Amino acid sequence: LTSLLRADNITFVRPAYFIISGFIGIPNMKYYYIFLCFVYLVSVLGNTAVMAVIILDHNLRTPKYIAVFNLAFADLFGSSALVPKVLDIFLFNHHHIIYNDCLTFMFFCYTCLSMQALNLVALAYDRLVAIIFPLHYQVKVTHRFMFSLIATFWLFVITVTLIAVCLLTRLSYCQSVVVNSYFCDHGQIYKLACNDKTPNIVIGRLLPILILWFPLVFILVSYSCIGYALSKVATFQERVKAFKTCTAHLSLVIIYFLPILITFIMSAKIHPNARIINLSLTSVFPPMLNPIIYVLQTQEIKVSVKTLLKIRKKSKITVKKVMIK
């Protein structure tokens, strides 16, 4: 540890590095690292494929699929920020991470994870307007509106995360630098400090409210309104047809929020090692499953994939015929 600032008899101590110790001591973790490699590979391929399909098919360039594209981008970016570094730390025993690198690592991880939750809000709003105000959908949910909404969300999560990270730079670390997590966790790091950490505690409690609970409440209220609107629909078939347009989004919401809720509720009763593994799974699983769900449950994307594959097959056949001639 190096002393960088002395004033009013207070020594400010900034560590040269932190030690990430989250998975140390857990048996058979090499199999989990292999699993993480598989999850990351599927995440990269799946989200890249979804983004490519939306770019290539002009029929998918709608406000809804702008949000889907942004979700795939956030998933891809978030997975690439988290998983390779986690594998480098634990698989290759690089547990020491430089102070500034740790804060940078934290910033990108929290920004992308937060954006995933807020993107689900954008998709919930899209479904809310489409079902409750179908005649006004083209007016209320425009390309400009969706771009503005997503840009606002990005600006919000970047600002909030940057504040949280910058507040850590005022802390003094005069004892342990061992972070009991699988990445540079904001909560675990500020708890190591030995000077006043009240602002960090406040932002640490505010962050989950802003990026988890408010989005979850909005989504739950949206689906309550959707459920009420569907109950007024005349026929059962019309209700089912309308509800099918929400199944992909509902699946994403369950996959993202349910594991987090279970982990937070059961955190006092489960072993710290189990909690670390559960939290790591909640970070890597949604980016892997989101593209699979959208491809399997969204008719437009399935039709688009089939069309693009047919076009590619026809182009190959044409090229072969030209070469033979």
Secondary structure, 3 states (H helix, E strand, C coil): CEEEEEECCEEEEECCEEEECCCCCCCCHHHHHHHHHHHHHHHHHHHHHHHHHHHHCHHHCCHHHHHHHHHHHHHHHHHHHHHHHHHHHHHCCCCEEEHHHHHHHHHHHHHHHHHHHHHHHHHHHHHHHHHHCHHHHHHHCCHHHHHHHHHHHHHHHHHHHHHHHHHHCCCCCCCCCEECCCCCCHHHHHCCCCCCCHHHHHHHHHHHHHHHHHHHHHHHHHHHHHHHHHHCCCCHHHHHHHHHCCHHHHHHHHHHHHHHHHHHHHCCCCCHHHHHHHHHHHHHHHHHHHHHHHHHHCHHHHHHHHHHHHHHHHHHHHHHHHHHC
